[in-house]
Amino acid sequence: MKIRNIKIFPIRMKPVKAGYRPEDELSKLARVDTVIIRVETDEGISGYGEAATIRSYFNQTMATMIHWLEAYTPELIGQDPMNVTQVNRILDLLSGEKAPGCHPSRAAVEMALYDIIGKVHGCPVYEILGGAYRTSFELLTNLYEDNPLEIARSARDFVKKGFRGLKVKIGDDVLLQGFDVRNFQKGKEKLIAALEAVPSDIYIDADANQSWSNAKMVVQIFEDVMHDTFYPNLSVEQPLHYLDFSGHSYLRSALRIPVILDESVVSPEAMFQIAKADAADRIVLKINRVGGFSKACKVIDICEAASIGISLDTMPFTKLGDTAMCHLGATIRDPYPVDAEGHLWFESTPFSGGIEIRNGLVYVPYTPGLGVELDEAVLKELLISS
């Protein structure tokens, strides 16, 4: 079997999820660019992949992702899609083994290759990756509401739907309005509202998105939050710059709650440094940020060896990317609620099949490959003309 062609489909989807900042200023910074690829073989078996990014988050654009995919295509034609190692060696020569700028596009290629391999062997991708600890997961969602009352209401609503994890965006006021005590206070009030609204067995992750860049300030805020009540379900996510491993290590020793790193996890090499620095109790792993299944599995191995927890997060993706992420999640030993609802943030997705979400759980089907099928009619509607 040989790769015959790689077709590239840039698409634009219309957001409908009210929580995804559809109207406010931050939505302009958080535009989602998505490129679907189809890797076709000379034996008629095709695999699908997705290169997804958020401009303000990964510093990628649709044009960047398309550029890398167009550069990869002629070099991959004629290669064996079953030999992922050899394909990655070729990509290393083209774009650099440890260059994170190309990772969303590399992730799309690997996604498609594993889809093909699963179809050839007649089994789901998670079996190709080594097998599953579980094929259903509890769910996490993000809370973007702007005031404590709305945060509390939204938190209660999601818990009623069966969600077991909530991520509270506490850094938006600092990002938009500056490093000011009053803006820290706004984030703290929203966080307390969520904590008080739900039972203590619901994960509450306070996500500052690197905006709380002073470690002592972070300690002060969380000591204040827990002055009268200790919240055993509370964790703080990425309060400092993504390269500040020593700062996050200090926070682990100074705070009574776990520290989560997200933006810091750009590669297995970065994960190794995080583990060496004792900088995280848990990480957020994004398959497109580290460059695909192979790199993500190495990150998982490091985490499990170092007893560091692993959460999985959508981009948001289409249903293809969310399904691929859940196949990866099936291989992780210790379960945390996953954010797999990114495809629901949009009016339509160009894929059928794949994961199913019901009663607060997400299920991975036992179908060959990733288990998704492309809806050509929907794809045509979403396609961006050149």
HELIX and SHEET records of a PDB file:
HELIX    1   1 GLU A   25  LEU A   29  1                                   5    
HELIX    2   2 ARG A   55  PHE A   58  1                                   4    
HELIX    3   3 MET A   62  LEU A   76  1                                  15    
HELIX    4   4 VAL A   84  SER A   95  1                                  12    
HELIX    5   5 PRO A  100  CYS A  102  5                                   3    
HELIX    6   6 HIS A  103  HIS A  121  1                                  19    
HELIX    7   7 VAL A  125  ILE A  128  1                                   4    
HELIX    8   8 PRO A  148  LYS A  160  1                                  13    
HELIX    9   9 ASP A  172  GLN A  177  1                                   6    
HELIX   10  10 VAL A  181  ALA A  197  1                                  17    
HELIX   11  11 ALA A  215  VAL A  225  1                                  11    
HELIX   12  12 PHE A  245  ALA A  254  1                                  10    
HELIX   13  13 PRO A  268  LYS A  276  1                                   9    
HELIX   14  14 ILE A  287  VAL A  290  1                                   4    
HELIX   15  15 PHE A  293  ALA A  305  1                                  13    
HELIX   16  16 LYS A  319  GLY A  329  1                                  11    
HELIX   17  17 GLY A  342  TRP A  345  5                                   4    
HELIX   18  18 GLU A  376  LEU A  382  1                                   7    
SHEET    1   A 3 ILE A   3  ILE A  11  0                                        
SHEET    2   A 3 VAL A  32  THR A  41 -1                                        
SHEET    3   A 3 SER A  46  ILE A  54 -1                                        
SHEET    1   B 3 SER A 136  GLU A 138  0                                        
SHEET    2   B 3 LEU A 361  TYR A 363 -1                                        
SHEET    3   B 3 GLU A 356  ARG A 358 -1                                        
SHEET    1   C 7 LEU A 140  LEU A 143  0                                        
SHEET    2   C 7 GLY A 165  LYS A 169  1                                        
SHEET    3   C 7 TYR A 203  ASP A 207  1                                        
SHEET    4   C 7 LEU A 234  GLU A 237  1                                        
SHEET    5   C 7 VAL A 259  LEU A 261  1                                        
SHEET    6   C 7 ARG A 282  LEU A 285  1                                        
SHEET    7   C 7 GLY A 309  LEU A 312  1                                        
SHEET    1   D 2 PHE A 351  GLY A 353  0                                        
SHEET    2   D 2 VAL A 372  LEU A 374 -1                                        
END                                                                             
